[in-house]
Amino acid sequence: MRLESAVLPRALTVHATTMKKHRKSRSLATHASIAAGACIVSTLALADQEWAVFGGNTLHQRHALSTEITPANVNRLAPVWEFDTGVSGTFQATPIMTQGVMYVSLPFNHMVALDAATGKLLWRYQHERNKQRDLCCGPANRGVAVSDGKVFMGTVDARLIALDARSGKKLWDIDVVQNAFGIQEDVKSLGGQLTGPKDAQVSGTSGAGLNMAPMVYKGRVIIGITGVGYGLHLDSPNPDAPLGAVVGIAGKYGERGFLAAYDTNTGEQQWKFDTVPSTGWEGTFQGTTPDGVSLPRDLASERASLDKYADAWRYGGGSAWSTPAIDEASGLLFFGTGNPSPQMEGSSRPGDNLYTVSLVALDAATGERKWHYQQVPHDVWGYDVASPPVLFTAQRQGKAVAAVGQAGKTGWFYAHNRATGELLYKSEAFVPQHNMFALPSSAGTVIYPGVVGGSNWSPVSVDEQRRSAFIAGLHWPVKYTLHELAGTAGKAALKYASMAPMDTVERYGLLSAVDLDSGKLKWQHKTPNPLIGGVLSTRTGLVFTGEGSGELLALDAATGQKLWSGKADAGVNAPPISYEIKGRQYIAVAAGGNKLFGFKAGQTLKVWALP
C-alpha cells in the first residue's frame, strides 16, 4: 500500500514549523515546499529499494540490493541532506525507510518522520518519560518497526508505544512491566565504599528498559526488556572518557528478563518467554563451554550452595538486547540473551544460569522454546549475546544448510543449524584473545576480549553471493580485579569484582570478513577506534561501517581495502542503511557518538548519494 498525500493534523504541522528554529533540516537537494497546514509525503515506485525492517529484511542480512553505488564510483559519494535532531546523546538507531518516509527513533525515545529523498520533517513525536524510574541503560534506542500503518517503539522507561505512521499520533501506550517490576538493589549507597577511578560516581542499576528495535510478525509486535542484569557502573570523572568500571556484587540484585509478543492493534500481550526459567535454571553444571573450552568453576561448591540460593532465578538477569531474526518459512525466531545477575559475581547464583548468554530459538507464534545454545554457562565476564543473529544458507559437506549466525562478545562467530541448534562451526577469532575465562585477582587480571567484546551490540552483514559475513569488532583489554574490603563501624565487609578498561594499552577496531561456510577469516581491516555501530554490505561489493572519530568508511568487500570515507561532526556509532528512490541510491547513518565508549556526542542524521 502506498502512502500518498498524507496530511498532518494542524497542531503537528505548526509544531513542525516552529521546531525549525532549533532543529532545522539542511538539504543540499531540491525539494518541494510545504503548503500551509499540510505536508505531502512523497510516493515511492514499487521498484524502489526500501529498508523496511531493522536488519534490511527479516533475515537480518543488512545487504543492499541497489547497484548504483559501486567500488568504481563510491569515491564520488557526497552529502545530499542532513537532519539536526535537536537531541544530543548516544545515538544507535537504524532508520527505517518505507514508502518514501524515513522513521528515526532518537535518544530518550523522541521520534521523527522525514521525507527520505530530502530530509524534510513530516512529523515529530515528543516522548514524556516516566522519571520515577531510573534510567537503567542510557538514552539510546536502536530503532522502530513499521507495519500496517503503525510505528512501534520500545522506550527507556519500559513502555511499548504505537504511533500512527501518517501523523505521529499515539494510538496506544502500554507498560510492559505493568508497574510491578522491581526487585531493585540499593547499590548507589555503596558508592563510597567502592574503589575505582578518583571521584567516580555510581550509575546504572538493575531496572527495565526497551532498547532493541521491535519486530512485527503475523499481527504481533515482538520486543524484550534490558537492564535486568545491569549491576553497577562507575563513571569516569572525565565526562568525555569511556566508562570507568563495571562492578559485580553478590546478592539478590536484579530481575529476570523476557521477550514478549503484543497484539499490533491493542497492545495486549500474546505470549511471553522468560529468559531465566523458574525451574531448571541451574542446568547441569557444565564444566566447559558447549564447544569444549574449560571453565574455572568449583562445581562441588556450586551444587552445595544450591539450596541456599534456590530463589536465584528471581533475580536471574538475561536481558534481551538484540532484535530477533525470524525465519518465515519455519516460523522460528532467534534472539540473544544477556549476562546473568548479579553481573560478574557468581557465588549467589550457582549453576549454569539458563538461559543467559545464549542464542535462543522460539516458535514465533507461541513463544515456545525450541532450542538454546549457551555460549558461556555461569558467565562471570559479561559475555552477553548482544549482536543480533543473522540467517543465511551455509554449505556443509556439499549440502545446503539453513543456518543462523551470531557474532559473540567472545570474539568468535558461531554458526548453527537453524532447525536443531547444532553448532556447524565456530569461526577463527576475529579479535585478539588473552586470558579468556580467567578469574579476577587482587592484582588485576588482564583479559581480552572483556566485558565490551569482541563484537558488542553491533549488527553484522551477510553477502551470500560472496560467501562472507562482515563483523565490526573491537580490541579493548580490561583489568579484572577482586576487591575485599574489611568491615568498619557502620559498614559491613564487602567483597566484589570490577572490570575496568585499560587506557595504557592500544585499543582499536577490526572489520572482519568471515567465510560463511568454514568460519575462516578472509581479511581484516584495522581502524584506530574500536568499532561499535554495525555494518552494511551491498550487491556491488561494498562494505560500510562507522567509527567513533566521525568517519563513515566504505571498503572493498573482496579485499578490505578502504575506498572512501565521509565525515560527520560526531561519532558514527550506529548501523548505516541503504535505500533507493526513483533510481537514486542513498546511504544514511545516525551520527551521535557513544558516551559509554567515550566517542563524541552529536545529534544529526547524515545522508550521502552520488552527484
N, C-alpha and C positions, 0 to 999 in steps of 0.2 A: 504494500500500500504506500502510495506517495504522500508526502507531507507538502501540501500546497496552500499558498495564500493564508498561512496561519496568522491570526490577528491576536495581538496581546491585549489583555484587559487594560483599560486606560490607566489604572493605578500603576501597573507594572511598566507600561510604556513611559510614563512620566518619570518613574524611578530610574529606568534605564537611561533616560536623557540626563537627569541630574547627576547620575553617577559618573558621567563622562569627566567631570571636573577632577575627580580623584582617581578614576580607574578607566582611563581612555584606551581605546583600541587604535593602534597605529597601523595603518595599512599602506603598503607600497604598491598595491594593485588597485586598479579602478574598480569601484563598486557602486551599486545603485544607492541612491539616497533613500532615507526612511520617511515615509509620509507621516504627517502629524497624527498621533493617536494609533498608529498601526505599524507593524513590522511584517514585511513579506519575506517568507522563508524560501530560499532558492530550491528549485526542484532538481532532481537528480535522475539522469537516464539509467535504465536498468543495467546497461553495460558498464557503468562506472564501478570502481572497486571501493567497497566500504571497509571500515574497521568497526564491525558491529558488536563485537564482544571483546572481553578483556584480552584474550590471547589471540585475537585476529579471527579465530574460529574456535569451535568447541574443543578441537584437538590441542589448543594452546601452542601451536607451532610458531606463531609470530613470524610468518613467512609471507611476504607481499608478492602478489601475482602480477602487479603492474610492471611494465617493461620500458617505460620512457627513460628512467634514470638507469644508466649503465656504468660499468667501470670506465668506459671510454669518455663519458661526458660528466661524471659525477663532480669533477673539479670545477664545473660551471654552476653548481648549486649556489643560490643566493637567497637571502631573506626576502619573503614576499609579504608577510604580515606578522605582527607581534601583538599580543594582548596582555595588558597590565592588569593583573587580577586584583590588585589592591590589598592582597593578604600575603604578608611575608611569613614564611615558615617552611619547615620540611615539607617538600612538595614531591609526592611519589606517584601521582595519578597517571593512569593510562587513559588518554582521551578516547571517547567512543564517538565514531562518526558514522551516521546512518541517515539516509535520505537528505543529504546536503547539510545536516546540522551536526555540530560537534558539541558533545556534552562533557564537561570537565568538572570533577569534584576538586575543591580547593582545600587547603588546610582549615581545620576546625569545621569542616563539612558544609561550607558555603558551596554553591554550585552556579555555573553559568552555562547557557546555551548560546552558541556562536554560529554565524554563517561560516561554514567550513572553507569557503572559497575566499572570503575577505576578512574574517575575524570580527565582523560586525556583531555587537552584542544584541541578542534577541530577547533574553530574559535573565534574571538573576534571582537566586534563592538565597536568603539570609537565614542561617541556622541559629536557633536560640538554644544554646546548650544548657543542660541541667548542671548547674555549677555546684550543686550539693554533692556531686560525685567527683572523686579525684580523677584527674586525667592520667590514666594508668600508663599510656604508651605513646605520648606525644600527640601532636595535632594532625598527623598525616593520615590521608585516606588514599587508597590505591585505585579507586575508580568506581564506576557505576555500571548498572545493567539497564538496557533499554529494550522494552518488549511491549507489544500491544498498546502502544500509545502512552506508556508509562515509563518513568525513570526511577530506578530503585537504588537506594544508597544506604549503607550502614554507617553509623555515626560513632564518634569517640565516646559518647555517653550511652552506648549500648542500645540505640534505637534503630529500627528499620523503617525507612520512610519511602513512600511512593509519591511521586510528583507527576502532574500532567505534562507530557512531553512537549505540548504546544505552548503552554503558558507558564509552566513552573509552579502552578497552583498545587498546594499539598492536598493529596487525596486521602491518605491515611498515614498514621504515625503510631508505631507500637513499641513498647518497651520489651525487648527480648528477654530480659531477666526479671520482668514483672515486679520491679522494686523489692525483690526478695533476695537479691544477690548479696552475699557478703559475709563469708567467714573472712573478715578482713583483719590484717595484723596491724598493730600499732607500732610500726617499726621506726617511724620518724623520731620517736623519743630516744632511740638507740644511737642517734647520730653522734652525740658527744662521746660515746664510748669507742666508736669505730676508728681504726687507724687507716687513713687514706691520704689523698692529696691535701696539702695545707689549706685550711679554711674551707674544706669541702662541705657542700651542702647535700643532705639526703633528699633524693627524689625517687619517684616510682614506687608504687605499691601494687599488690595484687588487687585486681579490680576487674572491670569488664568494659571492653570497647569492641567496636567492629571496624577493623582496619581493611579487610580484604574487599575487593570488588565482588559483588554477588554474581551468581549465575542463575539464569532462568531456564527451567526445563519443564515442559508439559504443564504449564499453568502454576508452577511453583517457583518461588524465588528462594535460592539456597545460599546460606551465609553462616559463618561461625564466629564465635567470640574469641577475643585475645586478651592478654594481660593476666590470665589466671595463674600463671607460674612466674610472674614478673620479678618477684622478690624485691631487692633493694639496690638502688643505684647511688653511687657517689658522684656528683657532678664535679667537673674540673672547675677550679676557681676562675679560669680564663673562659669567658663565655664563647670565644671563638675556637676553643680547643676541643678535641674529642672527649668522649666520656672518660671520667676519671677512673672508675672501677665498678665492677658488678660484684655484689656480695650475696653469699648464701648463709642462712642461719637456720639451724634445725628447729622444728616446732610445727604447730598446727597453723600454718600460714597458707593462704591462697584458697583456691576453689578448683573445681574440675571444669574443663572446657566442654564445648559441644559444637556440633554442626547441625543445623536445622533447616527445614523447608517450610515456607509460608505461602498461603494462597495469594496469588498476584492481585486478586480483586478485593480481598478483605483484610489480608494480613494475618488471618487465622493460621496457627501452627498446624502443619500436616504431619510431620514426623520430626523426631529429634534423636540424634546419636550422641551419647556421652563418650567423650574421648578417654575417660577412665571409668571402667565398669565398677559397679558396687560389689560384685563377686568375681573372683578370678583375677583381680587386678595385680596380684603378686606374681602371676605367671609360674614358670617352672624353675626359676632361679638359674638363669643361664650364666655360665662362666666365660662365655665368648660371645662375640657378635655373631649374627647368623652366618656370616661368611668366614668365620673361624679365627678372628683376631681375639687374643686373650684379654680379659678384663680384670683389673685388680680388685676383685670383690672377696670379702670374707663371707662366704655363703653360709657357713655354720652359724655365725653370729647373726646374720640377717634372719635365718629361719628361727633362731631362738627368740628374737625380738618381735616376731610377727604378731603374737597375741597382744603384746603391749601397744602395738600401733595398728590394731585391727581396723580402725576408722581412718587410716591414712588416705584412703580413696576419696574421702570427702574433700580433701584439700589438694587433690592429685595433680592439678595443672593440665598440661596438654592443650595449650592454645591452638586455635585453628587459624594459622597465618596465611595460608595460600589458597587462592581462588581455585575451586575444583575444576578438573577437566572431566568431560563427560563423553563416553563412548556411546553415541546414539544408537548404534547397531545392536549392542548388547544391553544397553540400559545401565551400564556400570559407571559409577562416579568415583574419582580418585582425588584424594587430598592428603596433605601432610599435617602432622601434629607437632606441637612444641615440647619443650622440656618439662619434666615432672616438677612438682612443687613439694617442698622448698627447692629453689634453684641451687644447684651445685652441692647441696648438703643432703646426703642420702641416709643418714642414720635414723631419721624419724619416718622413713618410708621404705622399709625393707622390700625385697622382691624386685621383679622386673619392671614394675610400674607401667603395666599395659594401660592404654595403647599409646603412650607418649613416645616421641621421637620415632614415629612410624609413618610409612606410607600405607594408607587405608583405602580399601575398595568397598564401596557400599552399593546396594541397589538404589538407584537414583529415585525410584518411585516410592520406596518404602523406608529407606534409611537402614535397612538390614545389612549388617556386616557380612561381606563375602570372604575377605581375607585381609591380613595385615602383614607388613614386614617391618619389624622393629630394628632400625639401623643400629641403635645403641641401647641395649637393656640397662635399666638402672642408671641412666645418664647423670653424671655429676660434672659435666663440662659445658653444658648449654648448647648441645649439638642438635638444635631444633631441625625438623624437616620443614624448612622455611620457603625454599624456592618452589614455585608451582610445578606440578607434574606436567609432562608433555607426552602426547600419544603419537606413535609412528609405527611403521612396519619394519621389523628387523629381519635380516636374512641370517638364518642359523642352520648350518649343515645342509645348505641347498633348499631350505624350506622358508616360506614367509611366515613370520610370527607376529601377531598383533601385540605390540609392546607398549609399556608405559615407562618413561624415564624420569629421573629426578636427580638434580644436582645438589649433592649434600654439603652441609657445612663441614663435613669431614674431609672434603677435597676429592671425593670420588663421584662419578656419575653412575647411578645404579639403573640398570635396565631389567624389567620384569616381564614375564608373560602376563598379559592383561587379564586373562581368564582365571589363572591359578595363583598368581603371585610368585611363581618360581623365578629365582634370580637367574637371568640369562647371562649377565656379566656385570662385573664391577670394573669401571674404566681404570686406566692408568691415572695416577694422581695428577690433577690439573693445577695444584698449588704445592709448594714445598710442605713436607710433613716432618715433625720432630716431636718426640715425647708424647705422641698422641696416647690418650687413655692413661696418662701418668697422674698420680695423686698430688695434691698440694703439699708443700713443705714449708717449714718456718723460714727457710732462706729464700723461698720462691722458686718454683719450677717453671722453666721457660718451655712454653708449648706453642706449636703452630701446626695446623690452624687451631685457633681457640674459639672463644665464645662468639666472635664476629664472623668466623668462617675463613676459608673455604669459599663456598658460594652462599651468600646470605639470602635475602628475600628476592633477589633479582631473578626475573623470569628468563629462561633460555629461549633460543630459537632453533628450529629444525629445518634443514633443507634436505628433503628426501631425495631430490634429484642428484645432489652432490654427496649424499650419504654422510651428512655432517650434523652434529649438534654443536651450537656455539654457546659458550658458557662465560659469563662475567664472574671472575674470581678475584680474590684478594689475599695478599700475603701480609699479615699483621700479627707478629708474635705478641704473646701475652705472658705475664708472670702470674702463676697460680700459687697463692700464698695461704698458709694456715696460720690463723691468729688465735692465741689463747690469752685471755685477759683475766687476771686474778680478781676476785671479788673485793669490793671496798665498801665502806659504810654507805648504805643506801643503794648499792648496786651489786647485783649478783655476778658471779663469774660468767664469762661469756667465751664461747668457742665458735669461730666462724671461718669461712674461707672467702677469699676475694680473688678476682681475676681482673688484672689491670693491663691495658695496652702499654706496650713498651715504646717510649719515644726515642730511645737511644740506638735503635737498630733500624735498618732500612725496611720500609714498607712500601708496597707497590701493588699494581693491578696486573692481572693476566687475563686476556681474552683468549680462550682456547677453542680449537676445533677438534671435536672428538668423533671418531668413526662410529657411525650408528650401528654397525654390525659386529664390531670387535671390541670397541672401547679403547682402541689405541689413539694416542694423540697424533693429530696430523700436523698442527702448527700451533704456536703460541705467540701472542703479541703483548709485549710488556708496556705498561703505562706508568707514569710517575705516581699517579694516585690510585689507591685501592679502588676497584670497580664495584660500585653499588648503584643499581638502577635497572639494568635489563638490556636485552639485545633484540635487534630486528634484522632479519635477512631478507633478501629479495631474489626473485626468479632469475634476474640478470647476473647474479653472482656478487652481490654486495652484502656487507655486514656493518650495521650501525650500532654504536654504543656511546654512552656519555661518560664524562669524567668530572670529578669534583672541582677541577680547575675552570670549568665552564666550557669545555670543548665538547662538541658532538663529532665523533670520528666515523669515517667510512673506510672500511678495509676491503681488500680483495678476498672473496670467500675461498678461493683456491690456495692462496699463499699467505694470507695475513698481512700483506703489505698495506701500509697506510696510503690511501689515495686522496683523501680530502678531510678537512675539518672545518666546522663552523663554530662561531664563538657566541657565548651568552654571557650575561653580566653576573650570573650566579652559577653554582654547581649544577651540572646536568646529571642529576641522580634519580631519574625516572626513566621508564622504558619509552623509547621512540616508537612511533607508528608511521605507517604509510597509507595513503588513500588517494583516490583518483576521481576527479570531477571533469567531465567533458574532455577526456583525453589528457588532462594535465595531472601529473603525479606530484603529491606533496609529502614532505617529511615533517612531522610535528613532534615536539617534546616539551615537557614541563621543565623549567629552569628555576628551581627554588632552593637548591642546596640540601644539606642534611646536617642537622645540628649534632646528632649522635656521633658522626664521623668528623665533625669539625669543618665541613665544607660550607662555603659562603652562601648565606641565605639570600633569597630573592623572591620575585612574585610574578614571573612572566611565563607565558606560553609562546614558544617560537616556532615558526613555520618557514620551511625552505622549499624552493622549486627551481626548475630550470628557467632561464630567462624566456 
